[in-house]
Amino acid sequence: MRIMIQGAGSNVGKSLLVAGLCRLFTRQGLTVRPFKPQNMSNNAAVAEGGEIGRAQALQARACKTQPTVHMNPVLLKPESETGAQVIVQGKRLTTVRAKDYAALKPQLITPVLDSFHRLQAEADLVIVEGAGSPAEVNLRKNDIANMGFARASQTPVILTGDIDRGGVIAQLVGTQTVLEPQDAAMIKGFLINKFRGDPSLFDDGYRLIQQRTGWQGLGVIPWFPHAHRLPAEDAADLGGTKGTGKFLIAVPHLNRIANFDDLDPLAQEPGVTLKIVPPGQPLPVEADLIILPGSKATIADLAHFRAQGWDIDLAAALRRGAHILGLCGGYQMLGKEIADPDGIEGNPASVPGLGLLDVTTTMTPDKRVTETTALHPASGTEAKGYEIHLGRTEGPDRTRPLFTVHGHPEGAQRPDGRVMGSYLHGMFTQDPFRRAFLAGLGATPGSTSYDANVEETLDALADHLAEHVDCNTLLTLARS
């Protein structure tokens, strides 16, 4: 069985719906696997020593299985406004300009279908997630993300609209209007997502969509209020202030911010307030901890950081007693220099870093992609996470590592311990380490279990969909 959830637009909730359906049907005893032919995200996860989109890792967890590179065979990681790194079945293939990607797509349908058929062979049900919208017909030629994949694999499609944005009738009816008849014929039903209020108020609109399209309605899904407790994939979901605790953590929103789900466990700590600072606003100098997050384009994001005046704010916060933590690209920025002699990130360059750690970074073409278990010597706790980075970082402050991995240093600290850096993503998902780290900085950590929260939220999402989606009809369509 196979079914594909496509969206009438971006950010309609496809990733969340697939995760919830994966958990729902897994609980019913089916062997379920998630699949996304093509994803565009700098929020990556490590699977089998390769990279996939973070959303597919969450969906694998919803299926109670380990993620594999075949769950997201093509991952595009934007490095600039016009170019992206292309990851195929977990490994970097090339970096390509947006205008040249169309010429590459015919080569990608083969690994996409190979991965899909591998999952089909081990599963009762594969739930496929589309990308963007099939209504982007200007991108239809050689498409592997939406209707091109659906037709190549003969996978029935459920089209999802986001009513919270308004115009959902036009979203769905308009999508059918612009599609080629053969593509429109792949759509067997529709869902209305993110409804607020009394669903019966939409009864007439629901019937109108059915009449105009001939598609079967599979449900109106009310707004799911706990979505924020699950890792977000899209940087557009970042922003604002979370929590009301006394311990203030500030994070600058970099242009190419990557692996920002590092922040999720901190946002759920009751003693913490997490503030994502957008461009154009100052970093709060009263912050207790400032985290420089990961970046897909470190040198470019360092220039962006300075252009906001954040380097001045960072120095002021440090003088006032703040602690600073750099993660991956943020760690590289904190050093004295970042050298890219081979132009890995763009034009060959060597730029001064922020100078807050006595280390230097040299960009190298070999990428480190691995799961890592590290020891935090200061607290004696373990932190399990993953590394995805280019570059080699060396210098005197590495003699005071934040972690050790099999006895070897990982990361760096200033002699007074107030500036720290590490390549370890996901460190805060480990409850004992997170609590010890925050306590060491003067925070009052709670008893929150991050993993338990994620599991409870996935189960609550599954219950939510079971109540509002015609799942029997969905399975019938998946068998067709």
C-alpha positions in Angstrom: 0.0 0.0 0.0 1.1 3.6 -0.7 -0.4 7.0 -0.4 1.0 10.5 -1.0 0.2 13.6 1.0 0.6 16.7 -1.2 -0.1 20.3 -0.3 -2.0 23.0 -2.1 0.8 25.3 -0.9 4.0 25.3 1.2 3.7 24.9 5.0 0.2 23.5 4.9 1.3 20.9 7.5 2.3 18.0 5.3 5.2 16.9 7.5 3.1 16.9 10.6 0.3 15.0 9.0 2.6 12.3 7.7 4.2 11.9 11.1 0.8 11.6 12.8 -0.5 9.1 10.2 2.7 7.1 10.6 2.2 6.8 14.3 -1.6 6.1 13.9 -1.2 3.2 11.5 1.9 1.9 13.3 -0.3 1.6 16.4 -2.8 -0.4 14.4 -0.1 -3.0 13.8 1.0 -2.0 10.2 4.6 -1.8 9.3 4.8 1.8 8.1 7.6 3.8 6.4 7.8 7.5 5.6 9.1 8.7 2.3 9.9 12.1 0.8 11.4 12.0 -2.7 12.9 15.5 -2.6 13.3 17.8 0.4 14.8 21.2 0.7 16.0 22.0 4.2 19.1 22.9 6.1 17.7 21.0 9.1 19.3 17.6 8.5 19.5 14.4 10.5 22.1 11.6 10.3 20.9 8.2 9.1 23.2 5.3 8.3 26.1 7.7 8.1 24.3 9.9 5.5 22.0 12.9 5.6 18.2 13.2 5.3 15.7 15.8 6.2 14.9 16.2 9.9 11.2 15.7 9.3 11.8 12.2 7.9 13.8 11.3 11.0 10.8 12.4 13.1 8.5 10.4 10.8 10.7 7.3 11.2 10.4 7.8 15.0 6.6 7.9 14.6 6.9 4.5 12.8 9.0 3.2 15.7 11.9 2.4 13.4 15.4 3.8 12.7 15.7 6.4 9.9 17.4 5.4 6.6 18.8 7.4 3.7 16.1 5.9 1.6 13.4 7.8 3.4 14.6 11.0 1.8 16.7 10.1 -1.3 17.2 13.7 -2.5 18.0 16.5 0.0 18.7 20.0 -1.2 20.6 22.2 1.3 20.5 25.8 0.2 23.9 27.5 0.5 22.9 30.8 -1.1 19.9 32.5 -2.7 20.6 30.8 -6.0 22.5 27.5 -5.2 22.2 24.4 -3.1 24.1 21.3 -2.1 22.5 18.1 -3.6 22.5 15.1 -1.3 21.5 11.8 -3.0 20.8 8.7 -0.8 22.6 10.4 2.0 25.8 11.5 0.2 26.8 14.8 -1.4 26.5 14.6 -5.2 27.2 18.2 -6.2 26.4 21.8 -5.6 24.2 23.3 -8.2 22.7 26.6 -9.1 18.9 26.8 -8.9 18.6 27.5 -12.7 20.7 24.4 -13.4 18.8 22.0 -11.1 16.1 21.2 -13.7 18.8 19.7 -16.0 19.9 17.4 -13.1 16.5 16.1 -12.2 16.2 13.4 -14.9 19.2 11.7 -13.3 17.6 11.7 -9.9 14.3 9.8 -10.6 16.3 6.5 -10.7 17.7 6.7 -7.1 14.3 8.1 -6.0 12.4 5.1 -7.3 15.1 2.8 -6.1 14.7 4.1 -2.5 10.9 4.0 -2.7 10.9 0.4 -3.9 13.3 -0.6 -1.1 10.8 0.8 1.5 7.9 -0.8 -0.2 9.6 -4.2 0.0 9.8 -3.9 3.8 6.5 -2.2 4.7 2.8 -2.7 4.6 2.3 1.0 4.0 4.5 3.8 2.7 3.3 7.3 3.4 4.8 9.7 0.9 5.2 13.5 1.5 5.2 15.9 -1.4 7.2 19.1 -1.5 5.8 22.6 -2.0 2.8 22.4 -4.3 1.9 20.5 -7.5 0.3 23.8 -8.6 3.8 25.1 -9.3 3.4 23.9 -12.9 6.3 25.9 -14.1 8.4 23.3 -12.2 6.5 20.3 -13.6 9.0 19.2 -16.2 11.0 16.2 -14.9 9.4 16.7 -11.5 10.5 14.2 -8.8 8.8 15.8 -5.8 5.1 15.8 -6.5 3.1 14.6 -9.6 6.2 13.4 -11.5 6.9 11.0 -8.6 3.2 10.1 -8.1 2.8 9.1 -11.7 6.1 7.3 -12.0 5.2 5.2 -8.9 1.5 5.1 -9.5 0.9 6.4 -5.9 -2.6 7.9 -5.2 -2.5 11.5 -3.9 -4.4 13.2 -1.1 -4.3 17.0 -1.5 -4.1 19.1 1.7 -5.2 22.7 2.1 -4.4 25.1 4.9 -7.6 26.9 5.9 -5.8 29.0 8.6 -4.3 31.1 5.8 -7.6 31.7 4.1 -8.6 31.0 0.5 -8.6 27.2 1.0 -11.4 26.7 -1.6 -9.4 28.5 -4.2 -6.2 26.6 -3.2 -7.8 23.2 -3.9 -10.1 24.0 -6.8 -7.4 26.2 -8.4 -4.8 23.4 -8.1 -7.1 21.1 -10.1 -7.6 23.8 -12.7 -3.9 24.3 -13.5 -2.9 20.7 -13.4 -2.6 18.6 -16.5 -5.6 16.1 -16.7 -3.3 13.1 -16.1 -1.8 14.8 -13.0 -5.2 15.8 -11.6 -6.4 12.2 -12.1 -3.8 11.1 -9.5 -5.6 13.1 -6.8 -8.2 10.8 -5.1 -9.2 13.0 -2.1 -8.5 16.1 -0.1 -8.0 17.2 3.5 -8.6 20.6 5.1 -6.0 21.3 7.8 -5.5 23.8 10.6 -9.2 24.7 11.2 -10.0 26.9 14.1 -13.5 27.1 15.6 -16.7 25.2 14.6 -16.0 22.9 11.7 -19.7 22.8 10.7 -19.3 26.4 9.6 -17.2 25.0 6.6 -19.8 22.4 5.5 -20.9 24.4 2.5 -17.3 25.1 1.4 -16.4 21.4 1.9 -19.3 20.3 -0.4 -18.4 22.9 -2.9 -14.9 21.5 -3.2 -16.2 18.0 -3.6 -18.7 19.2 -6.3 -16.1 21.3 -8.3 -13.3 18.7 -8.2 -15.0 15.4 -7.9 -12.6 14.5 -5.1 -13.6 12.8 -1.9 -13.3 14.8 1.2 -11.4 12.9 3.9 -11.9 15.3 6.8 -11.5 18.7 8.4 -8.6 18.7 10.8 -8.8 21.2 13.7 -5.7 23.1 14.7 -3.3 20.9 16.7 -2.1 23.1 19.6 0.9 20.9 20.6 2.7 21.0 17.2 5.4 23.3 18.7 6.5 20.4 20.9 7.7 18.5 17.8 10.9 19.4 15.9 10.3 22.0 13.2 11.8 21.6 9.8 11.2 24.9 8.2 13.2 28.0 9.4 10.1 30.0 8.7 8.6 28.3 11.8 11.3 30.0 13.9 10.8 33.3 15.6 9.5 35.1 18.6 9.9 34.2 22.3 9.1 30.9 23.9 8.7 30.3 27.6 8.5 32.6 30.6 11.4 31.4 32.7 14.0 33.7 34.4 17.0 32.3 32.5 17.1 34.1 29.1 18.7 32.3 26.1 19.0 34.5 23.0 19.7 33.1 19.5 20.4 35.2 16.4 18.4 34.1 13.4 21.1 33.6 10.8 20.3 33.7 7.1 21.4 30.1 6.5 20.6 28.8 10.0 20.9 25.0 10.1 19.9 22.3 12.5 17.9 24.7 14.6 16.0 21.9 16.3 19.0 22.0 18.6 17.0 24.6 20.4 13.8 22.7 20.9 14.6 21.0 24.2 15.7 24.3 25.7 12.4 25.9 24.7 10.6 23.3 26.7 12.5 23.9 29.9 10.1 25.6 32.4 12.9 27.8 33.8 14.0 29.1 30.4 12.9 31.9 28.1 14.2 31.3 24.6 14.3 34.4 22.3 15.0 34.0 18.6 16.3 37.4 17.5 15.5 38.4 13.9 17.7 40.5 11.7 17.5 44.2 12.5 17.0 43.7 16.2 19.8 43.8 18.8 20.8 40.8 20.8 19.7 41.3 24.4 22.7 42.2 26.4 20.9 41.0 29.5 20.8 37.4 28.2 22.2 34.7 30.4 23.3 32.5 27.5 23.7 33.4 23.8 23.8 30.5 21.3 25.3 31.0 17.9 23.5 28.2 15.9 24.6 26.1 13.0 24.9 27.6 9.5 25.0 26.2 6.0 27.2 29.1 4.9 29.4 30.1 7.8 31.5 32.9 6.2 28.4 34.5 4.6 26.4 34.2 7.9 29.4 35.7 9.8 29.2 38.7 7.5 25.5 38.9 8.1 26.0 38.6 11.8 28.4 41.6 11.8 26.1 43.6 9.5 23.4 43.5 12.2 25.8 44.8 14.8 25.4 41.5 16.7 29.2 41.3 17.2 29.0 44.5 19.3 26.0 43.1 21.2 27.8 39.8 21.8 30.8 41.6 23.3 28.6 43.7 25.5 26.6 40.7 26.8 29.9 38.9 27.6 31.1 41.9 29.6 27.9 41.8 31.5 28.4 38.2 32.5 26.6 36.2 29.7 27.8 32.8 28.6 28.2 32.1 24.9 27.9 28.8 23.1 28.6 28.2 19.4 27.2 25.1 17.7 28.9 23.9 14.5 29.0 26.9 12.2 28.5 29.1 15.3 31.5 27.4 16.9 33.6 28.3 13.8 32.5 31.9 13.9 33.7 32.3 17.5 37.3 31.5 16.5 40.1 33.9 15.3 39.9 33.0 11.6 37.9 31.0 9.1 39.9 30.0 6.0 38.3 28.6 2.9 41.3 28.3 0.5 39.5 26.0 -2.0 36.2 27.9 -2.1 34.1 25.2 -0.5 31.4 27.7 0.5 31.9 30.1 -2.4 34.8 32.1 -3.5 38.2 31.3 -1.8 38.5 33.5 1.2 40.0 33.9 4.7 38.1 36.1 7.1 38.6 37.0 10.8 36.3 35.4 13.2 34.8 36.9 16.3 37.9 36.2 18.2 36.2 34.9 21.3 37.9 31.5 21.2 41.6 30.9 20.4 40.9 28.5 17.5 41.0 28.7 13.8 38.9 26.8 11.2 40.0 25.6 7.7 37.3 24.5 5.4 38.0 21.1 3.8 36.0 19.2 1.1 35.5 16.1 3.3 32.3 16.3 5.3 32.0 14.7 8.7 28.6 13.0 9.1 28.3 10.7 12.1 26.3 10.0 15.2 28.4 10.7 18.3 28.2 9.9 22.0 30.3 12.4 24.1 31.2 12.8 27.7 30.8 16.2 29.4 33.7 16.2 31.9 32.4 19.1 33.9 29.3 17.2 34.9 30.1 13.6 34.2 27.0 13.3 32.0 26.7 11.9 28.5 25.4 13.8 25.5 24.3 11.9 22.4 24.0 13.7 19.2 25.4 13.9 15.7 27.9 15.8 13.6 27.3 17.3 10.1 30.0 19.7 9.2 32.8 20.7 6.8 36.0 22.1 8.2 38.7 21.3 10.8 39.1 23.4 13.9 42.3 23.6 15.8 43.9 25.9 18.5 44.9 26.3 22.1 41.4 26.5 23.5 40.9 22.9 22.2 43.0 21.8 25.2 39.9 22.7 27.2 37.2 20.8 25.3 33.6 21.0 26.1 33.3 17.2 25.5 35.5 14.2 25.1 34.7 11.4 22.6 36.5 8.2 23.3 39.1 10.2 25.2 39.7 12.7 22.4 38.8 16.4 22.7 35.6 17.7 21.1 34.9 21.4 21.1 36.7 24.2 22.9 36.4 26.6 25.9 37.9 29.8 26.9 40.0 29.6 30.1 37.2 31.1 32.2 34.6 28.7 30.6 32.3 31.5 29.6 32.7 31.0 25.8 32.2 27.5 24.5 32.0 25.8 21.1 31.1 22.3 19.8 30.3 20.5 16.6 27.8 18.2 18.5 24.2 18.8 17.3 21.4 17.4 19.4 23.2 17.6 22.7 20.3 19.1 24.6 18.0 16.2 23.9 19.7 14.3 26.7 17.9 15.2 29.9 20.7 14.7 32.4 23.2 16.7 30.3 20.8 19.5 29.6 19.9 19.9 33.2 23.5 19.7 34.3 24.6 22.2 31.7 21.9 24.7 32.6 22.5 24.3 36.3 26.2 25.0 35.7 25.2 28.4 34.2 22.9 29.3 37.1 19.6 28.2 35.7 17.0 26.2 37.5 16.2 23.3 35.3 13.0 21.4 35.6 12.2 17.7 35.4 11.0 17.8 31.7 11.8 14.7 29.7 12.3 15.8 26.1 12.0 12.3 24.6 8.8 11.6 26.6 7.4 14.9 25.4 8.0 14.0 21.8 6.5 10.5 22.2 3.4 11.9 24.0 2.9 14.5 21.3 3.2 12.0 18.5 0.6 9.8 20.2 -1.7 12.9 20.8 -1.3 13.8 17.1 -2.2 10.3 16.1 -5.3 10.5 18.3 -6.2 13.9 16.8 -6.0 12.5 13.2 -7.9 9.3 14.2 -10.8 11.5 15.3 -10.9 13.8 12.3 -9.6 11.9 9.3 -11.5 9.2 7.4 -8.6 6.7 7.9 -10.5 3.7 6.5 -11.1 5.4 3.2 -7.5 6.6 3.2 -6.3 2.9 3.5 -8.7 1.9 0.8 -7.2 4.5 -1.5 -3.7 3.3 -0.5 -4.6 -0.2 -1.7 -5.9 1.0 -5.1 
